[in-house]
Amino acid sequence: MKDIEVTSTALYYIAQRLDKEIALGYLNNIQLVKSEQYLIKLKLHKQGTRELIITPRAIFMPEHNLPVDPTPDGLIKFLKKKLCNQRIQEVRQDKNNRVVYLLLDDYYLIFELFSNSNIILTDLDFKIVTSKQKEEWKDRVVAKNQKYLFPANKDIKEKTIEELEEETKDLDLKKTIGMLVKEYNVHPWYLLGLSKEKAIENAKDIYQLSYPVLSIVEFEGKELLVVKEGQDTTIEEFFSKLCSHYLESIVKEDKKEESGKVRREESILESQSKTKKKYQEIAEHLRKEGEFIYSNFSDIEEINRQIRLAREKKIQEEEIIKTLNECLSRMKKNFLVVKINLKDKTYTIDVKDKSV
């Protein structure tokens, strides 16, 4: 399949979302996804089990469980041995580079999402423990026992517009854009059709979006993942573009194996259709669930708080449900609490509008 290029700016917002979603969670498993490309799956636990997919160019949380390769390579086995049950302290992007890393209890797990791509494990002093491949650049080496150095670039987020204008005061528009691209790693797509002043402003403003959304666009014959100002979205919607793109590769590989078992072409096509429909149904269900939670976020937070208080007072589940529903009824809400499991710390909501 045609690969997708991810802008460093999109990675900035991806890392922000991931830090919010998975920081302080635990890494439970590391697997290889069954795919044409080298995709890694990290299974995480933070108030439930989540998945993180790392591709050669991107990193995202999928909308559903992806099939895994039962025969992973040595790198996956080694990472699993070292990192399982480690706590994720934070998720960060390095400057404006296409590099995202996870800080764990005892290690840094670094994903370089450019060139040939690489996966690097270091200790807390950035001494390299292992890497997917050895690489040597003009100003740095990626190899076991070497000190890991991040790619050299300036961080535009640390600059003011006035400072950028001073740096480019003697440059014309073309050279200004070239400097922003080379030194600050701003993708030229964000600067198309702008004057010199607007290009400098936009290079700063794209890191300060109030409601960032991911979008795949065509640029110079390639598919490019960019970030735009949009409206607030659920975590599933934020990553849905990436998931849909890589699902093509995953489903294709899954069907290759199935074709070896099923000889009739009609059976293969039917199975592919069912798989696609299943994924679409799961994605739609998650989308509606996310919209409902977002629309009723303050009410759900209050329900969580009331259940915690009631649990501390050792009030029975039936009494908690009755009290909560009387309150929801008075507030004319379109949902009720139908089940509470204090042991598992879960509860079930019944929505009157069944389209949700």
N, C-alpha and C positions, 0 to 999 in steps of 0.2 A: 504494500500500500504506500501511497505518497505520504512522506513524513510531514510533520507540521513544525514550523519554526515558532518558538515562543519568545516574545520580547522580554527583555529584562524587567521592564515596567510591569508587565503582567505577572511575572514571578514575584515582584515586590508585594502585590496584593494577594497572590496565592499564599505566600509565606505568612502574611498577616492573618489571613483566614485560618490557616492550619494551626498557627500558634494559639489562636483563640479556641479552636476546636479540640486540639489534642494535647496541648501542654499540660503537664502534671498527670497525664495518663501513662499507662504501662505498655511496653512493647511485648506482646505475647508470642508472636511467631513471625518468621520471615520465610516467604515462599516465592517460587518462580511461577509466573502466570503462563498458562498454555497459550502461546501466541507466536506469530511470525517474528516479532521483535522481542528484544530482551527487556521484559517488564517484570519488575519486582513488586511483590505485595507485602506490605507490613500490616500485620493484624494487631490492633491496639485495643486497649480497654480503658475507657473513661466514661463512667455511667452508661455502660453498654459497650458492645463490641463494634469497632469501626475498622475500615480498611483504608490504607493509603497505597496508591499505585505510583510507582516511579518508572517513567519511560526514558528513552535516551534524550528527550527534549522537554519533558514536562513532568509535573507532579500534581496529583489530584485525588480526591475521594470519590470513588465510584458510587453509582446509584443502586447497585446490587452486587451480590457476591460473584466474583469472577473465577472461572475454572483454573486449577493449578496444575503444574507439571509434576507428576509423581516422581520424577528422577531429576532433582535439582543438581546444579553443578557444585564444585568445591567451595566457591565463594559464598553461595547461599548457606551451605552447611556450616561454614566457619562463622559467618555473621550470626546465624541462629544460635550457635554455641556461645558466642561472646555476649550477645545483646538481649537474649530473652530474659524477661522480668526486670529489665532496666527501666527506670522512670525517665520520661521525656521532660526535660526541664524547660526547653524552649525550642522554637523553630524560627530560623532567621535566614534572610538573604544577605550575602556578602555585598556591601556597597550597592552598585547597580549591575553587578555581574550576574550571569546566568548560573549562579551557584547557590544552592539552598542546603543548609545543614541543620541537623538535629543535635542538640546538646543533651546527652544522656548522663546517667550517674557517673560513669567512668570513661566515657568515650565521646568523640565527635563522629557522627556519621554524615559524610559530605557527599553531595550529588552535584557533579559538574555536568550541566545540561547544554554543552556546546561541543563543537568539533566532533571527536569520536565518542564523546561522553565518557564519564568515569564515575566509579563509586569508590570512595576512600574512607577507611576507618583509621582514626588516629586516637592517641591517648589525650588526656586533658592538657598536655603541653604541645599538642599538635605534632607529635612524633608519629609517623605513619606506621600502623600495625600491618595493614594489608590494603590492596587496591585491586580493582577489577583488571586493570592493565597498567603497565609501567609506561610513563610518558616523560619526555624531556622537551622543555621549551627553552627559549632564549634566556629567560630570567628565572626559571624554576624547574625542579625535577620532582616527579611523582614516582616514588619508589620506596620500598620497605626500609624502615629505620631512618629515612630522610625527614627533615623538618618540612611540614606541609606549609606552603605559601599560597595565599589566595591570589588570583590574577590581579595584576596592577591596573587600577583605574581610579579616577577621582570620584568622589561621592557627591552628586549634584544636590542631594538633599541637604548637605551641609553648607551650600553656597546660597548667597542672596542674589536676587536679580541684579542688584547694583554691582556686585562682584563679577557676575557673568558679563554684564555690559562692559565693565572695565577691561576684562580679559579679551573681549572681541571688538574693542573700539576701533582698531586698525584693520579689521577684517571685513570683507564684503559678505553678502548673504551666503554664497556658496561655501566660502571658507569657514563662516560661522557654523553652518550646519555640519560641515566636515569635522570641526573641532568638537561640537557637542556629541557627534557620533563616536569619534575615536577616543576622546579623553573621558567622556562621561557615560558612554555606552547607551545613549539615547537612540532608539531606532528611528531611522529616517522617515518611517511612515507617519510618526507623530508630528513631523515638521513640514509635511508636504503642503505647497501652496501658501505658505505663510511669509510675511515680511520678516526681516531680521529681528525687529523688536518683538513681534508676535512669536517667532520661533523660540526666542530666549524665554519669554513668559510661559509658553506652553510646555517647554522642557521642565520647568519647575512645577507648573500647575497640575500636570498629570500625576504627580506624586501626592496630591492633596485633594483627590476626588472624594466627595461626600458619599456617593452611592455608586461604587465601581461595579461594572459588570464585564464579564469576559465575552469576547466576540471573535469569531474566525473570519478573516477577510482574505481576499486575493491580493498579493503584492509581488510584482515581478515574476509571475508564473508560479508562485508558491503560496501555500496556505499559511497564514500568519495569525498567531494568537495575540490579540491586542486587548487593551482595557479601555473602556469608555465610561463616561458619566451616564448613569441610568437611574433605576429605581432600586430600593433596597430589596434584596432577594434572600431566599433560604440558602443554606450551604449546598444543598443538592442542586439547585438551579445555578448557583455560581459555577459549579464544576460540570454541568450537564453538557456543555459544548465539547469539552475535552473527552468526557466519557463516551459520547456518541461517536467521536472521531476514532478512538482507539477500539471501540467495540467491533468495528468492521474487521480489524485484524484478529481480534480474539475469537469471534464467531467463525471466521474463515478457517482458522487453525483447528478449532473444535470440530468442524465439519470434515476436515481432511481425515481425521482419525475415524470418524463415523463412517466415511465412504468406504473404508477398508472392510467394514463389517457388514454394511448393507449394499447389496449388489444392484438392486433396482434403482434407477435414477429417480423414479417417482417417489420412493420412500425418502430419499435424501432431500428432495425439494420440500416434501411435506414436513420433515423434521426441521429444516431451516426456517420454514414459515412459522412453525409452532414456537421455535426458540426466539425468533424476532418478536412475535406477539407477546410472549411471556415477558421479555425484557421491557417492552413498551408498557405493558400493564403495570409492572412493578414500578417503573419510572413515574407513570402517571399517578399511581397510588401515593408514592413518596412525595410527589409534588403537591398533591392536595393536602396531605398530612402537614407538610411544611407550611402551606398557606394558612391552614386552620390554626396551627400553633402560633404563627407570627401574628395573626389577626386577634388572637385571644391571649397574647403573651402575659399581660398584667393579671388577667383572671387566673391563668394557670399557675403563675407564680404565687398568687394568694392562696390557691388550693394547696400547693406544696407547703406553704408556711403553716396553714391551719392543720394539715395532716401531721406535720412535725410536732406542733404544739399538742395535738390530741394524743399522739403516740407517747410523748413525754408524760402526759397525765394518765396514761394507761386506759384511755377510753376505747371501748370495743368498736370494731369496724362498722357494724350495723348502725351504731349511734352516730359515728362520724359521717357516714353516707347520708343519713337522714338530715342531719344538721346542715351539711354542705348543700344538699339539694333544695332544702327550704330557702336557703339564702340565694341560690342560683335562680329559683323560681320567682322570688320577689324582685330580683334584678332583671327578670324577663330574658334570661339567657337561653340560647337555642341548644343547650347541651346539659346532660346530667351525669353525675358520677354513679356508675352501676356496680363497681367492684373495687375493693381495696384489699391489698395483701400487705399487711404491715411487716410480715417477715421478709418478703422480697423487696419491700419498699417500692411497690408499684401500685398503680390504679388504672382503671379503665373508664373512658368517657364515651357516652352514647350521644351522637349528634343527631338532632331531629331532622336536619336537612341531609338526607342520605347521599346527596351528590358530593358531599365533602369527603 
